[in-house]
């Protein structure tokens, strides 16, 4: 994958998942929030060039997270300095949670939908639907609420209702050409009715009005249903990342 596209998608995702605290250490950006979501509570490199201070930097990053009361976490991506993964494995870090970053054109499915409500912040109905597919720990729930005033780019939370019942939700952002898709969920009794495609289409319509041309998303490498759904709307894997944690 071309480094320029990886950089563009990484930057868009950082803007879409804000963190309370951000600091740089050489090529690494450290982000910390409340210990909930991975990206908002991990360090990662933005430059794959060799880093002569890698070993000392990794120890310094771990110490900083411990001081903040957050589990030390480093996200490994194609922008890692040479040898980062090998060094982390050799020094007791545990690798988990491999995910795919996908992207594709939004124009083919972008469409207004009268049954979709566009919110400025997640409400109780939005959280209720999300909670049917994803366990919302107190930290994750609080981060989603506290992130709302932190956004420096347009963001929206969408609820698709069927016969008045909140049935499908997602959150979305617009960062230049890129429309991010997050928190996709369909209430169990409404699944297999094409609702997630409809709410994605509504997100694309919202983002296209602001100049976006491409969807992007993150999905667990084990979530075959979501990977297939994204492939079905023209989104393809661009690269992968995983997390390393240490106690």
C-alpha positions as CSV (number, residue, x, y, z in Angstrom):
1,X,0.0,0.0,0.0
2,X,1.3,3.4,-0.9
3,X,2.5,5.3,2.2
4,X,0.7,8.4,1.0
5,X,-2.7,6.7,1.2
6,X,-1.9,5.1,4.6
7,X,-0.9,8.6,5.9
8,X,-4.1,10.1,4.6
9,X,-6.3,7.4,6.2
10,X,-4.4,7.5,9.5
11,X,-4.8,11.3,9.7
12,X,-8.5,11.1,8.9
13,X,-9.0,8.5,11.6
14,X,-7.1,10.5,14.2
15,X,-9.4,13.5,13.4
16,X,-12.5,11.2,13.6
17,X,-11.5,9.7,17.0
18,X,-10.3,12.6,19.1
19,X,-8.4,12.1,22.4
20,X,-8.2,14.4,25.4
21,X,-4.4,14.3,25.6
22,X,-1.9,14.2,22.7
23,X,1.9,14.3,22.6
24,X,4.7,13.5,20.2
25,X,7.8,11.5,20.9
26,X,10.0,11.4,17.8
27,X,7.9,9.7,15.0
28,X,5.3,8.5,17.5
29,X,2.1,10.3,18.5
30,X,0.8,9.4,22.0
31,X,-3.0,9.7,22.6
32,X,-4.8,9.1,25.8
33,X,-8.5,9.5,26.8
34,X,-10.3,7.4,29.4
35,X,-8.9,4.0,28.6
36,X,-11.8,3.0,26.4
37,X,-11.3,2.8,22.6
38,X,-8.0,1.6,21.2
39,X,-7.0,4.5,18.9
40,X,-7.7,7.1,21.5
41,X,-5.6,5.4,24.0
42,X,-2.5,4.2,22.1
43,X,0.8,5.4,20.6
44,X,1.6,4.8,17.0
45,X,4.3,5.8,14.5
46,X,3.7,8.2,11.6
47,X,7.1,7.5,9.9
48,X,8.4,4.1,8.8
49,X,12.1,5.3,8.7
50,X,14.6,3.6,11.0
51,X,14.5,5.0,14.5
52,X,17.9,4.8,16.3
53,X,16.2,5.6,19.6
54,X,13.5,2.9,19.2
55,X,14.2,0.9,22.4
56,X,14.5,3.9,24.7
57,X,11.5,5.5,23.1
58,X,9.3,2.4,23.6
59,X,10.2,2.4,27.3
60,X,9.5,6.1,27.6
61,X,6.1,5.7,26.0
62,X,5.2,2.9,28.3
63,X,6.2,4.9,31.3
64,X,4.1,7.9,30.2
65,X,1.0,5.8,29.9
66,X,1.5,4.3,33.3
67,X,1.8,7.8,34.8
68,X,-1.6,8.6,33.1
69,X,-3.2,5.5,34.6
70,X,-3.7,3.9,31.2
71,X,-2.5,0.5,30.0
72,X,0.6,1.0,27.8
73,X,-0.6,0.3,24.2
74,X,1.2,0.7,20.9
75,X,-0.7,0.4,17.6
76,X,1.4,-1.3,14.9
77,X,0.7,-0.3,11.3
78,X,2.6,0.0,7.9
79,X,4.1,3.2,9.3
80,X,6.1,1.4,12.0
81,X,9.8,2.1,12.2
82,X,11.8,-0.8,11.0
83,X,12.0,-3.6,13.7
84,X,9.2,-2.2,15.9
85,X,7.2,-5.4,16.0
86,X,10.1,-7.7,16.6
87,X,11.3,-5.4,19.4
88,X,7.9,-5.4,21.1
89,X,7.6,-9.2,21.0
90,X,11.1,-9.7,22.3
91,X,10.4,-7.3,25.3
92,X,7.2,-8.8,26.6
93,X,4.5,-6.9,24.7
94,X,1.4,-8.9,23.7
95,X,-0.1,-8.5,20.2
96,X,-3.9,-8.5,19.9
97,X,-6.8,-7.2,17.9
98,X,-5.8,-7.3,14.3
99,X,-8.0,-5.0,12.2
100,X,-8.4,-4.0,8.6
101,X,-8.7,-0.4,7.2
102,X,-10.9,-0.3,4.2
103,X,-12.0,2.4,1.7
104,X,-14.0,2.9,-1.4
105,X,-16.1,5.4,-3.4
106,X,-19.2,6.7,-1.7
107,X,-21.0,8.0,-4.8
108,X,-22.5,4.6,-5.9
109,X,-24.6,4.3,-2.7
110,X,-24.9,7.8,-1.3
111,X,-28.6,8.6,-1.0
112,X,-30.9,10.7,1.1
113,X,-33.2,8.6,3.3
114,X,-36.3,10.1,4.9
115,X,-36.2,7.5,7.7
116,X,-32.7,8.6,8.9
117,X,-32.4,11.2,11.6
118,X,-29.0,13.1,11.6
119,X,-28.0,14.1,15.1
120,X,-25.4,16.5,16.4
121,X,-24.6,14.1,19.3
122,X,-25.4,10.5,20.2
123,X,-28.7,10.2,22.1
124,X,-30.3,7.5,24.2
125,X,-31.8,5.8,21.2
126,X,-28.5,5.8,19.4
127,X,-26.7,4.2,22.3
128,X,-29.5,1.7,22.8
129,X,-29.1,0.3,19.3
130,X,-25.3,0.3,19.5
131,X,-25.6,-1.6,22.8
132,X,-27.3,-4.5,21.0
133,X,-24.1,-5.4,19.1
134,X,-21.2,-3.9,21.2
135,X,-20.6,-4.0,24.9
136,X,-20.3,-0.4,26.0
137,X,-18.0,-0.3,29.0
138,X,-18.3,2.8,31.1
139,X,-15.1,4.1,29.7
140,X,-16.2,3.6,26.1
141,X,-19.6,5.1,26.7
142,X,-18.0,8.2,28.4
143,X,-15.5,8.7,25.6
144,X,-18.2,8.7,23.0
145,X,-20.0,11.5,24.9
146,X,-17.0,13.5,25.9
147,X,-15.6,13.4,22.3
148,X,-18.5,15.4,20.9
149,X,-17.2,18.9,21.8
150,X,-13.6,17.8,20.8
151,X,-14.3,17.3,17.1
152,X,-12.6,19.8,14.8
153,X,-14.2,18.3,11.7
154,X,-17.9,17.8,10.9
155,X,-19.4,14.7,12.6
156,X,-22.9,13.3,12.8
157,X,-24.7,10.4,14.5
158,X,-27.4,8.7,12.5
159,X,-30.5,6.8,13.5
160,X,-32.6,4.8,11.0
161,X,-36.1,4.2,12.3
162,X,-38.5,1.5,11.0
163,X,-42.1,2.1,11.9
164,X,-40.9,4.5,14.5
165,X,-38.5,2.1,16.1
166,X,-34.8,3.0,16.2
167,X,-33.4,0.1,14.1
168,X,-29.9,0.9,12.8
169,X,-27.3,3.5,13.7
170,X,-23.8,4.7,12.9
171,X,-21.5,7.6,13.5
172,X,-19.8,9.4,10.7
173,X,-17.2,12.2,10.0
174,X,-16.2,14.2,7.0
175,X,-12.5,15.1,6.7
176,X,-11.8,16.5,3.2
177,X,-12.3,13.7,0.7
178,X,-12.9,11.1,3.4
179,X,-16.1,10.0,5.1
180,X,-15.4,7.8,8.1
181,X,-17.9,5.1,9.1
182,X,-18.0,4.1,12.8
183,X,-20.3,2.3,15.3
184,X,-22.4,0.5,12.7
185,X,-25.2,-1.5,14.4
186,X,-28.5,-3.0,13.6
187,X,-31.0,-4.1,16.3
188,X,-31.2,-8.0,16.0
189,X,-34.9,-8.1,15.0
190,X,-34.2,-5.8,12.1
191,X,-31.2,-7.6,10.6
192,X,-31.1,-9.0,7.1
193,X,-33.3,-6.2,5.8
194,X,-30.6,-4.0,4.1
195,X,-30.8,-1.4,6.8
196,X,-27.1,-0.9,7.4
197,X,-26.6,-0.3,3.6
198,X,-29.3,2.4,3.9
199,X,-27.8,4.2,6.8
200,X,-24.4,4.1,5.1
201,X,-26.0,5.6,2.1
202,X,-27.4,8.4,4.2
203,X,-24.0,9.0,5.7
204,X,-22.6,9.2,2.2
205,X,-25.2,11.7,1.1
206,X,-24.4,13.8,4.2
207,X,-20.7,13.7,3.5
208,X,-20.9,14.2,-0.2
209,X,-22.7,17.6,0.4
210,X,-19.5,18.6,2.2
211,X,-17.1,17.5,-0.6
212,X,-16.3,13.9,0.5
213,X,-15.7,11.3,-2.2
214,X,-14.4,8.2,-0.3
215,X,-15.7,6.1,2.5
216,X,-13.3,4.5,4.9
217,X,-13.8,2.2,7.9
218,X,-12.0,0.0,10.4
219,X,-13.1,-3.6,11.0
220,X,-11.9,-6.5,13.1
221,X,-10.1,-9.1,11.0
222,X,-12.4,-11.7,12.5
223,X,-15.6,-9.9,11.6
224,X,-16.4,-11.7,8.4
225,X,-19.9,-10.3,8.1
226,X,-18.8,-6.7,8.2
227,X,-15.9,-7.4,5.8
228,X,-18.4,-8.9,3.3
229,X,-20.8,-6.0,3.7
230,X,-18.1,-3.5,3.1
231,X,-16.8,-5.4,0.1
232,X,-20.4,-5.4,-1.2
233,X,-20.4,-1.6,-1.4
234,X,-17.0,-1.4,-3.0
235,X,-14.8,-0.9,0.0
236,X,-11.5,-2.8,-0.2
237,X,-8.8,-3.6,2.3
238,X,-6.0,-1.1,2.2
239,X,-3.8,-2.1,5.1
240,X,-3.9,-3.8,8.6
241,X,-3.0,-2.8,12.1
242,X,-2.8,-4.5,15.5
243,X,-2.2,-3.5,19.1
244,X,0.6,-4.4,21.4
245,X,0.0,-4.0,25.2
246,X,2.1,-4.5,28.2
247,X,1.2,-4.7,31.9
